[in-house]
Amino acid sequence: MKHATALFIDPHPVDEALRDASHSGPELAHLAATYSASPRALIFPSPSSDWRLLMLLLPLGSRLSLMTHPVFAQLTRTWGMGIRFIGVDRDRLVYDFRALLSNRTLELVVDLLARHERAISASAPHPLTAATTHAASEPAQADASAPLLDLLFEALAGEMLTTLERRRADWVRHLDREHRLDITPPLRLFGHDDRYPDFLARLRAALRNETIDPAFYGRVLRSVDQREALVDARIAALIEDALDPAALALLARTAVGRHLGCYNWLVLAPRHATARAHLLSRLPTLANFLSETLMPIEARARIAQGSLAADPDDRASASTPDAESISRSISRPISAPLSTPASAPAGYDLRPLIERQACLTGSEFTGWLRRAIDAGQDRQIIDALAARLGVSANLVRRLWREPPRALGQPPAWLAATLVRHLDQLPERAWPQDDESWQQLIERASAAQTG
């Protein structure tokens, strides 16, 4: 395994005044030092033959020394909820494995960062920086703690690889469907709200207490935005470098941006990637809905064919009657009757029967839609998508011809409800400005959330 690296923000002229306790106060000065010297990501390039890249995106922790104590285990788990565990496998598919982070992995991360934090507090050379920066050149005056940190890095990488190998059957469930490589605030991969909450809270408190003036407060916020944007761009570049350039080129021709869910959908079926990119370019509003709806079926099909990494148990689950019914629905006409269980228990509760019928009907329409998309037949795509969404084909045709930019790309859970609300309006009553579209989105959201 190549040596791991840590990604930091760049220094800024405002740091010197910010870390001056006589100017900013002792608590803000300490948090500012932690903010500027804490790593934003731990990067493991090519850790094994199965993985091209593993990356841990880290929130800022200002109490990591406390979290090493077992009493604060819950605090560690809460902090760990802000971690992103991104992986790119040998097939160049992108995963988000944060749900697989074990207690042992979190302990190693906290231990690594707590040692770094103690070095910052003691005004010593930063061991994490030394360990990651000088690993390749191996200077004669390396820091004494660098070997220990190298061992921690190796242990962390080994723990992550062990967890992934143990949960190999779960890989397909963690294919990334929602993240983006865009660095604009609403779309970026890593939300900044939970990255450095203590630092921003203390900064606002210092402004309220008149410890710092508004002009200095504005300078600090601008420096934060600039440096975090640069870090986001570097993280995106590192991930993008491990992805499939052909799929990225197809995705760039659409209007959905660098959407990792849509990217995975294209990579899962290279033969049909052009047809799928054509659909995304015509219906960017439904990008999240399409990736959430169609990617699981495609992934299960790849597992059944043996072309996606999985263990025997996972392949067995891919050939269950539910998956087979989905596969048969791809080639069966939509008017064909749905199959029913051979031995359905007698009962008077209709809710489970209604829910199961709706699930099977959704699978029917989804299979029809998948076949139409991969065949590149626009008319069939429109009809299948209308059936899947429960709207008229004329509505889908208008969205196809004139995709409304004001709708943006709503999340998958909202897209279908939003389109159904739009279907209830006559064409002349469609929203004409951004404010009207926003009101429609709010009504659909309220209806979906009850």
WOMO-V25046 format. One record per residue. N is the residue number from 0. RES is the residue in three letters. NEAR is the number of other ideal C-beta (glycine too) atoms within 10 Angstrom. D_FIRST is the distance of its C-alpha to the first C-alpha in Angstrom with 1 decimal. Layout:
# WOMO-V25046
n=N res=RES near=NEAR d_first=D_FIRST
n=N res=RES near=NEAR d_first=D_FIRST
This chain:
# WOMO-V25046
n=0 res=MET near=15 d_first=0.0
n=1 res=LYS near=12 d_first=3.8
n=2 res=HIS near=14 d_first=6.4
n=3 res=ALA near=24 d_first=8.5
n=4 res=THR near=18 d_first=12.0
n=5 res=ALA near=23 d_first=15.3
n=6 res=LEU near=17 d_first=18.2
n=7 res=PHE near=19 d_first=21.7
n=8 res=ILE near=20 d_first=25.2
n=9 res=ASP near=12 d_first=27.1
n=10 res=PRO near=12 d_first=29.9
n=11 res=HIS near=16 d_first=33.4
n=12 res=PRO near=9 d_first=36.9
n=13 res=VAL near=17 d_first=37.9
n=14 res=ASP near=19 d_first=35.4
n=15 res=GLU near=11 d_first=37.5
n=16 res=ALA near=16 d_first=40.6
n=17 res=LEU near=25 d_first=38.6
n=18 res=ARG near=19 d_first=37.1
n=19 res=ASP near=13 d_first=40.6
n=20 res=ALA near=13 d_first=42.1
n=21 res=SER near=8 d_first=45.6
n=22 res=HIS near=15 d_first=45.2
n=23 res=SER near=22 d_first=43.1
n=24 res=GLY near=18 d_first=43.6
n=25 res=PRO near=9 d_first=41.4
n=26 res=GLU near=15 d_first=39.7
n=27 res=LEU near=24 d_first=38.9
n=28 res=ALA near=19 d_first=37.7
n=29 res=HIS near=18 d_first=35.2
n=30 res=LEU near=24 d_first=34.0
n=31 res=ALA near=24 d_first=33.8
n=32 res=ALA near=19 d_first=31.6
n=33 res=THR near=23 d_first=29.3
n=34 res=TYR near=25 d_first=29.3
n=35 res=SER near=20 d_first=28.5
n=36 res=ALA near=19 d_first=25.8
n=37 res=SER near=25 d_first=23.9
n=38 res=PRO near=23 d_first=20.6
n=39 res=ARG near=22 d_first=21.2
n=40 res=ALA near=19 d_first=17.7
n=41 res=LEU near=24 d_first=14.2
n=42 res=ILE near=22 d_first=11.7
n=43 res=PHE near=22 d_first=8.2
n=44 res=PRO near=17 d_first=7.8
n=45 res=SER near=15 d_first=6.5
n=46 res=PRO near=20 d_first=4.7
n=47 res=SER near=17 d_first=6.4
n=48 res=SER near=7 d_first=9.4
n=49 res=ASP near=16 d_first=11.7
n=50 res=TRP near=20 d_first=10.6
n=51 res=ARG near=20 d_first=10.8
n=52 res=LEU near=20 d_first=10.9
n=53 res=LEU near=27 d_first=11.4
n=54 res=MET near=21 d_first=13.8
n=55 res=LEU near=23 d_first=16.2
n=56 res=LEU near=23 d_first=19.5
n=57 res=LEU near=22 d_first=21.4
n=58 res=PRO near=20 d_first=25.1
n=59 res=LEU near=22 d_first=26.7
n=60 res=GLY near=23 d_first=27.5
n=61 res=SER near=19 d_first=30.2
n=62 res=ARG near=13 d_first=30.8
n=63 res=LEU near=24 d_first=27.3
n=64 res=SER near=16 d_first=28.7
n=65 res=LEU near=14 d_first=31.2
n=66 res=MET near=25 d_first=28.8
n=67 res=THR near=16 d_first=27.1
n=68 res=HIS near=10 d_first=30.4
n=69 res=PRO near=8 d_first=30.9
n=70 res=VAL near=8 d_first=34.2
n=71 res=PHE near=17 d_first=32.4
n=72 res=ALA near=13 d_first=30.2
n=73 res=GLN near=9 d_first=32.1
n=74 res=LEU near=16 d_first=31.5
n=75 res=THR near=20 d_first=27.8
n=76 res=ARG near=13 d_first=27.9
n=77 res=THR near=11 d_first=30.1
n=78 res=TRP near=22 d_first=27.8
n=79 res=GLY near=22 d_first=24.9
n=80 res=MET near=10 d_first=27.0
n=81 res=GLY near=18 d_first=26.3
n=82 res=ILE near=19 d_first=22.5
n=83 res=ARG near=20 d_first=21.1
n=84 res=PHE near=21 d_first=17.9
n=85 res=ILE near=25 d_first=17.2
n=86 res=GLY near=25 d_first=15.0
n=87 res=VAL near=23 d_first=15.2
n=88 res=ASP near=20 d_first=14.7
n=89 res=ARG near=12 d_first=14.7
n=90 res=ASP near=14 d_first=18.5
n=91 res=ARG near=18 d_first=18.2
n=92 res=LEU near=25 d_first=20.0
n=93 res=VAL near=24 d_first=19.7
n=94 res=TYR near=23 d_first=19.8
n=95 res=ASP near=18 d_first=20.9
n=96 res=PHE near=23 d_first=19.8
n=97 res=ARG near=16 d_first=21.6
n=98 res=ALA near=10 d_first=23.9
n=99 res=LEU near=19 d_first=21.2
n=100 res=LEU near=20 d_first=20.3
n=101 res=SER near=15 d_first=21.2
n=102 res=ASN near=11 d_first=23.0
n=103 res=ARG near=14 d_first=20.2
n=104 res=THR near=21 d_first=17.8
n=105 res=LEU near=18 d_first=20.7
n=106 res=GLU near=19 d_first=21.4
n=107 res=LEU near=19 d_first=18.0
n=108 res=VAL near=25 d_first=18.3
n=109 res=VAL near=22 d_first=21.9
n=110 res=ASP near=18 d_first=21.2
n=111 res=LEU near=24 d_first=18.7
n=112 res=LEU near=25 d_first=21.1
n=113 res=ALA near=17 d_first=24.2
n=114 res=ARG near=19 d_first=23.2
n=115 res=HIS near=22 d_first=22.8
n=116 res=GLU near=23 d_first=26.1
n=117 res=ARG near=15 d_first=27.8
n=118 res=ALA near=20 d_first=26.8
n=119 res=ILE near=18 d_first=28.3
n=120 res=SER near=11 d_first=31.5
n=121 res=ALA near=8 d_first=31.9
n=122 res=SER near=7 d_first=31.5
n=123 res=ALA near=12 d_first=28.9
n=124 res=PRO near=13 d_first=26.1
n=125 res=HIS near=20 d_first=23.5
n=126 res=PRO near=22 d_first=20.7
n=127 res=LEU near=26 d_first=18.3
n=128 res=THR near=19 d_first=19.2
n=129 res=ALA near=20 d_first=18.9
n=130 res=ALA near=27 d_first=15.6
n=131 res=THR near=23 d_first=14.0
n=132 res=THR near=15 d_first=16.4
n=133 res=HIS near=14 d_first=16.5
n=134 res=ALA near=18 d_first=13.0
n=135 res=ALA near=9 d_first=12.9
n=136 res=SER near=8 d_first=16.5
n=137 res=GLU near=8 d_first=16.7
n=138 res=PRO near=11 d_first=20.4
n=139 res=ALA near=5 d_first=22.9
n=140 res=GLN near=7 d_first=24.2
n=141 res=ALA near=16 d_first=21.0
n=142 res=ASP near=19 d_first=22.0
n=143 res=ALA near=9 d_first=22.5
n=144 res=SER near=20 d_first=20.7
n=145 res=ALA near=21 d_first=17.5
n=146 res=PRO near=11 d_first=16.1
n=147 res=LEU near=15 d_first=17.1
n=148 res=LEU near=24 d_first=15.5
n=149 res=ASP near=16 d_first=12.2
n=150 res=LEU near=11 d_first=12.7
n=151 res=LEU near=21 d_first=13.9
n=152 res=PHE near=23 d_first=10.9
n=153 res=GLU near=13 d_first=8.7
n=154 res=ALA near=16 d_first=11.7
n=155 res=LEU near=22 d_first=12.1
n=156 res=ALA near=20 d_first=8.9
n=157 res=GLY near=14 d_first=9.7
n=158 res=GLU near=18 d_first=13.2
n=159 res=MET near=27 d_first=12.8
n=160 res=LEU near=17 d_first=11.1
n=161 res=THR near=13 d_first=13.9
n=162 res=THR near=17 d_first=16.5
n=163 res=LEU near=24 d_first=15.7
n=164 res=GLU near=11 d_first=15.8
n=165 res=ARG near=11 d_first=19.0
n=166 res=ARG near=16 d_first=20.5
n=167 res=ARG near=14 d_first=19.7
n=168 res=ALA near=17 d_first=23.4
n=169 res=ASP near=17 d_first=23.5
n=170 res=TRP near=23 d_first=21.1
n=171 res=VAL near=23 d_first=24.1
n=172 res=ARG near=14 d_first=26.0
n=173 res=HIS near=18 d_first=23.5
n=174 res=LEU near=23 d_first=23.5
n=175 res=ASP near=24 d_first=24.3
n=176 res=ARG near=19 d_first=28.0
n=177 res=GLU near=14 d_first=29.2
n=178 res=HIS near=20 d_first=26.9
n=179 res=ARG near=21 d_first=27.4
n=180 res=LEU near=23 d_first=25.7
n=181 res=ASP near=15 d_first=29.0
n=182 res=ILE near=19 d_first=29.4
n=183 res=THR near=10 d_first=33.1
n=184 res=PRO near=11 d_first=34.0
n=185 res=PRO near=8 d_first=35.1
n=186 res=LEU near=15 d_first=32.2
n=187 res=ARG near=19 d_first=29.1
n=188 res=LEU near=21 d_first=25.9
n=189 res=PHE near=22 d_first=26.1
n=190 res=GLY near=12 d_first=29.5
n=191 res=HIS near=17 d_first=30.5
n=192 res=ASP near=9 d_first=33.2
n=193 res=ASP near=13 d_first=30.9
n=194 res=ARG near=20 d_first=28.5
n=195 res=TYR near=21 d_first=30.8
n=196 res=PRO near=14 d_first=34.0
n=197 res=ASP near=15 d_first=35.0
n=198 res=PHE near=22 d_first=34.9
n=199 res=LEU near=18 d_first=37.0
n=200 res=ALA near=11 d_first=39.4
n=201 res=ARG near=21 d_first=40.1
n=202 res=LEU near=23 d_first=40.5
n=203 res=ARG near=11 d_first=43.2
n=204 res=ALA near=14 d_first=44.8
n=205 res=ALA near=23 d_first=45.1
n=206 res=LEU near=16 d_first=46.8
n=207 res=ARG near=8 d_first=49.2
n=208 res=ASN near=10 d_first=50.0
n=209 res=GLU near=8 d_first=50.6
n=210 res=THR near=17 d_first=48.2
n=211 res=ILE near=21 d_first=46.8
n=212 res=ASP near=11 d_first=48.8
n=213 res=PRO near=9 d_first=48.2
n=214 res=ALA near=7 d_first=47.4
n=215 res=PHE near=18 d_first=44.5
n=216 res=TYR near=15 d_first=43.4
n=217 res=GLY near=11 d_first=43.2
n=218 res=ARG near=17 d_first=41.3
n=219 res=VAL near=24 d_first=38.6
n=220 res=LEU near=13 d_first=38.3
n=221 res=ARG near=12 d_first=38.1
n=222 res=SER near=19 d_first=35.4
n=223 res=VAL near=20 d_first=33.4
n=224 res=ASP near=12 d_first=33.9
n=225 res=GLN near=12 d_first=32.9
n=226 res=ARG near=19 d_first=29.7
n=227 res=GLU near=18 d_first=28.5
n=228 res=ALA near=15 d_first=29.3
n=229 res=LEU near=13 d_first=27.2
n=230 res=VAL near=20 d_first=24.2
n=231 res=ASP near=21 d_first=24.8
n=232 res=ALA near=13 d_first=25.0
n=233 res=ARG near=18 d_first=21.6
n=234 res=ILE near=23 d_first=20.0
n=235 res=ALA near=18 d_first=21.9
n=236 res=ALA near=10 d_first=20.9
n=237 res=LEU near=18 d_first=17.1
n=238 res=ILE near=24 d_first=17.8
n=239 res=GLU near=14 d_first=20.3
n=240 res=ASP near=12 d_first=18.2
n=241 res=ALA near=19 d_first=16.0
n=242 res=LEU near=22 d_first=19.4
n=243 res=ASP near=19 d_first=21.8
n=244 res=PRO near=10 d_first=24.1
n=245 res=ALA near=14 d_first=27.0
n=246 res=ALA near=22 d_first=27.1
n=247 res=LEU near=16 d_first=26.9
n=248 res=ALA near=10 d_first=29.7
n=249 res=LEU near=21 d_first=31.8
n=250 res=LEU near=26 d_first=31.2
n=251 res=ALA near=11 d_first=32.3
n=252 res=ARG near=11 d_first=35.6
n=253 res=THR near=20 d_first=36.4
n=254 res=ALA near=14 d_first=37.5
n=255 res=VAL near=23 d_first=35.0
n=256 res=GLY near=16 d_first=32.4
n=257 res=ARG near=20 d_first=28.7
n=258 res=HIS near=25 d_first=29.1
n=259 res=LEU near=24 d_first=25.9
n=260 res=GLY near=22 d_first=28.1
n=261 res=CYS near=28 d_first=30.0
n=262 res=TYR near=27 d_first=26.9
n=263 res=ASN near=22 d_first=25.6
n=264 res=TRP near=30 d_first=29.2
n=265 res=LEU near=24 d_first=29.2
n=266 res=VAL near=22 d_first=25.8
n=267 res=LEU near=24 d_first=26.9
n=268 res=ALA near=17 d_first=29.8
n=269 res=PRO near=11 d_first=29.3
n=270 res=ARG near=7 d_first=32.8
n=271 res=HIS near=17 d_first=34.5
n=272 res=ALA near=20 d_first=32.4
n=273 res=THR near=13 d_first=35.3
n=274 res=ALA near=18 d_first=37.9
n=275 res=ARG near=26 d_first=35.9
n=276 res=ALA near=21 d_first=35.3
n=277 res=HIS near=17 d_first=39.1
n=278 res=LEU near=25 d_first=39.8
n=279 res=LEU near=23 d_first=37.6
n=280 res=SER near=15 d_first=39.5
n=281 res=ARG near=19 d_first=42.8
n=282 res=LEU near=21 d_first=42.1
n=283 res=PRO near=23 d_first=39.6
n=284 res=THR near=22 d_first=41.3
n=285 res=LEU near=26 d_first=40.1
n=286 res=ALA near=24 d_first=36.4
n=287 res=ASN near=23 d_first=35.2
n=288 res=PHE near=23 d_first=37.7
n=289 res=LEU near=25 d_first=36.6
n=290 res=SER near=27 d_first=32.9
n=291 res=GLU near=17 d_first=33.6
n=292 res=THR near=22 d_first=36.3
n=293 res=LEU near=23 d_first=34.9
n=294 res=MET near=20 d_first=31.1
n=295 res=PRO near=16 d_first=31.2
n=296 res=ILE near=20 d_first=33.6
n=297 res=GLU near=22 d_first=31.5
n=298 res=ALA near=21 d_first=28.3
n=299 res=ARG near=23 d_first=30.4
n=300 res=ALA near=19 d_first=31.8
n=301 res=ARG near=19 d_first=28.3
n=302 res=ILE near=23 d_first=27.5
n=303 res=ALA near=18 d_first=30.9
n=304 res=GLN near=10 d_first=30.2
n=305 res=GLY near=10 d_first=26.8
n=306 res=SER near=11 d_first=25.0
n=307 res=LEU near=22 d_first=23.1
n=308 res=ALA near=18 d_first=20.6
n=309 res=ALA near=22 d_first=22.7
n=310 res=ASP near=14 d_first=23.8
n=311 res=PRO near=8 d_first=27.3
n=312 res=ASP near=10 d_first=28.8
n=313 res=ASP near=19 d_first=27.8
n=314 res=ARG near=16 d_first=29.2
n=315 res=ALA near=12 d_first=32.3
n=316 res=SER near=16 d_first=32.7
n=317 res=ALA near=22 d_first=32.5
n=318 res=SER near=13 d_first=35.5
n=319 res=THR near=11 d_first=37.7
n=320 res=PRO near=9 d_first=41.2
n=321 res=ASP near=13 d_first=40.2
n=322 res=ALA near=17 d_first=37.5
n=323 res=GLU near=12 d_first=40.0
n=324 res=SER near=16 d_first=42.8
n=325 res=ILE near=21 d_first=40.6
n=326 res=SER near=17 d_first=39.9
n=327 res=ARG near=14 d_first=43.7
n=328 res=SER near=25 d_first=44.6
n=329 res=ILE near=18 d_first=43.0
n=330 res=SER near=10 d_first=45.6
n=331 res=ARG near=17 d_first=48.5
n=332 res=PRO near=8 d_first=51.1
n=333 res=ILE near=13 d_first=51.1
n=334 res=SER near=5 d_first=54.7
n=335 res=ALA near=11 d_first=53.8
n=336 res=PRO near=6 d_first=54.3
n=337 res=LEU near=13 d_first=51.4
n=338 res=SER near=12 d_first=50.8
n=339 res=THR near=10 d_first=51.7
n=340 res=PRO near=8 d_first=50.7
n=341 res=ALA near=5 d_first=52.8
n=342 res=SER near=4 d_first=53.7
n=343 res=ALA near=10 d_first=53.7
n=344 res=PRO near=6 d_first=55.2
n=345 res=ALA near=4 d_first=58.5
n=346 res=GLY near=8 d_first=58.5
n=347 res=TYR near=4 d_first=59.9
n=348 res=ASP near=7 d_first=56.8
n=349 res=LEU near=9 d_first=56.2
n=350 res=ARG near=7 d_first=53.2
n=351 res=PRO near=11 d_first=50.5
n=352 res=LEU near=12 d_first=52.2
n=353 res=ILE near=10 d_first=52.3
n=354 res=GLU near=10 d_first=48.6
n=355 res=ARG near=14 d_first=47.6
n=356 res=GLN near=13 d_first=49.8
n=357 res=ALA near=10 d_first=48.3
n=358 res=CYS near=11 d_first=44.8
n=359 res=LEU near=17 d_first=45.8
n=360 res=THR near=16 d_first=47.7
n=361 res=GLY near=16 d_first=44.6
n=362 res=SER near=20 d_first=42.6
n=363 res=GLU near=23 d_first=45.4
n=364 res=PHE near=20 d_first=45.4
n=365 res=THR near=20 d_first=41.6
n=366 res=GLY near=23 d_first=41.5
n=367 res=TRP near=23 d_first=44.3
n=368 res=LEU near=25 d_first=42.6
n=369 res=ARG near=23 d_first=39.3
n=370 res=ARG near=17 d_first=41.4
n=371 res=ALA near=21 d_first=43.4
n=372 res=ILE near=24 d_first=40.5
n=373 res=ASP near=19 d_first=38.7
n=374 res=ALA near=12 d_first=42.1
n=375 res=GLY near=14 d_first=42.6
n=376 res=GLN near=14 d_first=46.1
n=377 res=ASP near=16 d_first=46.9
n=378 res=ARG near=10 d_first=50.1
n=379 res=GLN near=15 d_first=48.4
n=380 res=ILE near=24 d_first=45.6
n=381 res=ILE near=20 d_first=48.1
n=382 res=ASP near=18 d_first=50.1
n=383 res=ALA near=24 d_first=47.1
n=384 res=LEU near=27 d_first=45.7
n=385 res=ALA near=20 d_first=49.2
n=386 res=ALA near=19 d_first=49.5
n=387 res=ARG near=23 d_first=46.1
n=388 res=LEU near=22 d_first=46.9
n=389 res=GLY near=14 d_first=50.5
n=390 res=VAL near=19 d_first=52.1
n=391 res=SER near=11 d_first=54.4
n=392 res=ALA near=15 d_first=53.1
n=393 res=ASN near=12 d_first=55.1
n=394 res=LEU near=21 d_first=52.9
n=395 res=VAL near=24 d_first=49.7
n=396 res=ARG near=15 d_first=51.4
n=397 res=ARG near=15 d_first=52.3
n=398 res=LEU near=21 d_first=48.8
n=399 res=TRP near=16 d_first=47.6
n=400 res=ARG near=8 d_first=50.1
n=401 res=GLU near=9 d_first=50.0
n=402 res=PRO near=15 d_first=46.8
n=403 res=PRO near=16 d_first=47.7
n=404 res=ARG near=11 d_first=45.4
n=405 res=ALA near=15 d_first=46.6
n=406 res=LEU near=21 d_first=45.1
n=407 res=GLY near=15 d_first=41.6
n=408 res=GLN near=19 d_first=39.0
n=409 res=PRO near=20 d_first=40.0
n=410 res=PRO near=13 d_first=37.7
n=411 res=ALA near=18 d_first=38.0
n=412 res=TRP near=13 d_first=40.2
n=413 res=LEU near=17 d_first=42.7
n=414 res=ALA near=23 d_first=42.8
n=415 res=ALA near=19 d_first=44.9
n=416 res=THR near=20 d_first=47.4
n=417 res=LEU near=24 d_first=47.7
n=418 res=VAL near=23 d_first=48.5
n=419 res=ARG near=16 d_first=51.1
n=420 res=HIS near=17 d_first=52.7
n=421 res=LEU near=21 d_first=52.9
n=422 res=ASP near=15 d_first=54.5
n=423 res=GLN near=9 d_first=57.3
n=424 res=LEU near=12 d_first=58.4
n=425 res=PRO near=6 d_first=60.6
n=426 res=GLU near=9 d_first=59.2
n=427 res=ARG near=5 d_first=61.7
n=428 res=ALA near=10 d_first=60.5
n=429 res=TRP near=15 d_first=56.8
n=430 res=PRO near=17 d_first=55.5
n=431 res=GLN near=9 d_first=56.3
n=432 res=ASP near=9 d_first=54.3
n=433 res=ASP near=12 d_first=51.1
n=434 res=GLU near=10 d_first=53.0
n=435 res=SER near=13 d_first=54.4
n=436 res=TRP near=19 d_first=51.0
n=437 res=GLN near=14 d_first=49.6
n=438 res=GLN near=12 d_first=52.5
n=439 res=LEU near=19 d_first=51.8
n=440 res=ILE near=19 d_first=48.2
n=441 res=GLU near=10 d_first=49.4
n=442 res=ARG near=13 d_first=52.0
n=443 res=ALA near=20 d_first=49.4
n=444 res=SER near=16 d_first=47.0
n=445 res=ALA near=10 d_first=49.8
n=446 res=ALA near=13 d_first=50.8
n=447 res=GLN near=16 d_first=47.3
n=448 res=THR near=9 d_first=46.8
n=449 res=GLY near=4 d_first=50.4
